[in-house]
């Protein structure tokens, strides 16, 4: 039996891209999905598609920046399926620009969603995982969380923060004996709506050209999430760096 089967998995940023692809992939393997994102109509369509194919899924409109929304998503999982086994913290924004453009509103949005969205998700699920002495927290960082690129400074900062927080979480779990597994994924150019969030014209044009030349489907990341969940419970595979074979990231 696949260890994914019957696991209750929360996915944030589930309305498109990596989150949507992962929902379908895990549903195919028998997981019970709890989907969160801001666009409720998209979540409903995805859940309906999963259910029509014989899977199980529930959803809730979720703004990961709001602590109470993250808590409500965990409560939905418990109400619908009785527990939580995995949370995939995948919500993210990438409205890039050079520092000299002084796009502070976009900086704030990235910090709120990319960092607080992760800390809020961890805080919402950690009491459950600690009590049951099991669970898995997976987060989407970026290759920009391993290297720094010009014109991407704040985004890099948020994704390096995800790397640091997830690494500390892994060590603390081992030290505290809570058996919580962690995995951080560092994708390069993946099909998603990230480029669409760029409001700076020069940054958007450059990113669009890069993605058009190299991007690979979001299902490639979904496969990695499934692999991480399916690993033996005594094994944490902590980091996955991946991207298009043709991209020199």
NUTI-157837 format. One record per residue (C-alpha): residue in three letters; x, z, y. Coordinates in steps of 0.25 Angstrom, whole numbers, plus 5000, padded with zeros to 4 digits. Example, Ala and Ser with C-alpha at 12.3 -4.5 7.8 and 13.67 -1.06 7.14 Angstrom:
// NUTI-157837
ALA504950314982SER505550294996
END
This chain:
// NUTI-157837
UNK500050005000UNK500549975014UNK500750095022UNK500050025034UNK498750025026UNK497750125031UNK498650175042UNK498050205055UNK498850135066UNK498550145081UNK499050025090UNK499150025105UNK499249895112UNK498449845101UNK497649735109UNK498649625108UNK500049585104UNK500849675095UNK499749775094UNK498649675090UNK499549615080UNK499949745074UNK498449785073UNK498149665064UNK499449685056UNK499149825052UNK497649805050UNK498049695040UNK498949805033UNK497749905032UNK498049995044UNK496950055052UNK497150015067UNK496850085080UNK497049995091UNK497250035106UNK497449945118UNK496849935132UNK496049805129UNK494849855120UNK494249715118UNK495549665112UNK495649795103UNK494249775098UNK494549625094UNK495749665087UNK495049785079UNK493949685076UNK494849585070UNK495549695062UNK494249745057UNK493649605054UNK494949585045UNK494549715037UNK495549815045UNK495249935052UNK495449955067UNK494950035079UNK495350025094UNK495250095107UNK495550045121UNK496850115124UNK497750125136UNK499050185131UNK499450235144UNK498250335143UNK498650455134UNK497150475130UNK497050335126UNK498150355116UNK497550485111UNK496150415109UNK496850305101UNK497350405091UNK496050475091UNK495350345087UNK496350325076UNK495950455070UNK494450435072UNK494450305066UNK495450315055UNK495850465054UNK497250465058UNK498450385064UNK499650335057UNK500350245066UNK500250215081UNK500850085087UNK501150105101UNK501149955106UNK500549955120UNK501449895130UNK501649815143UNK502749725148UNK502549685162UNK504049655165UNK504749625178UNK506149655184UNK506249795191UNK506449725204UNK504949675203UNK504549815205UNK503349805196UNK503149955195UNK501649945191UNK502149865178UNK503249965176UNK502250075176UNK501349995166UNK502449975156UNK502850125157UNK501450165155UNK501050075143UNK502450055136UNK502950205137UNK501650295139UNK500950205129UNK501950245119UNK502050395123UNK500550405124UNK500350345110UNK501450435104UNK500750555110UNK499350515105UNK499750495091UNK500950595089UNK500050725086UNK499350645075UNK500650605069UNK501250735070UNK500150805063UNK500050715052UNK501550705051UNK501550555050UNK501350435059UNK502050315065UNK502250275079UNK502650125082UNK502950075096UNK503149945102UNK504449945111UNK505149815114UNK506549745113UNK506449795128UNK506549935122UNK507949905116UNK508549815127UNK508349805142UNK508049665148UNK507949635163UNK506549615169UNK506049715158UNK506549845163UNK505349935163UNK504749875150UNK506149895144UNK506050045149UNK504750065142UNK505150005129UNK506450085129UNK505550205131UNK504750165119UNK506050155110UNK506550295115UNK505150365113UNK504950305099UNK506350345095UNK506150485099UNK504850495092UNK505450445079UNK506550555080UNK505550665084UNK504650635073UNK505750645063UNK506250775069UNK504850835069UNK504450785055UNK503250715059UNK503550585051UNK503150495062UNK503750355061UNK504050275073UNK504350125075UNK504750055088UNK504549905089UNK505449825099UNK504849685100UNK505449565107UNK504449455111UNK503149465104UNK501849395107UNK501049495115UNK500449515129UNK501649585135UNK502149465143UNK500749455149UNK500849585155UNK502049545164UNK501549525178UNK502949485184UNK502949335184UNK504449315181UNK504449415170UNK503249355163UNK503749215164UNK505049265157UNK504349345147UNK503349235144UNK504449135141UNK505249235132UNK503949265124UNK503449125123UNK504849085118UNK505049195107UNK503849285105UNK503349315091UNK501949365086UNK501549505088UNK501349515073UNK502849525071UNK502749665078UNK501549695070UNK502349675057UNK503349775062UNK502349875065UNK501749855051UNK503149865045UNK503449995052UNK502150065048UNK502350015033UNK503650075032UNK503750205023UNK503250325030UNK504650395028UNK505250275036UNK505350255051UNK505750115055UNK505950145070UNK506250015077UNK505949875076UNK506549765085UNK505949635084UNK505649505091UNK505749355090UNK506849295082UNK507049195093UNK507149295104UNK508449355109UNK507949485114
END
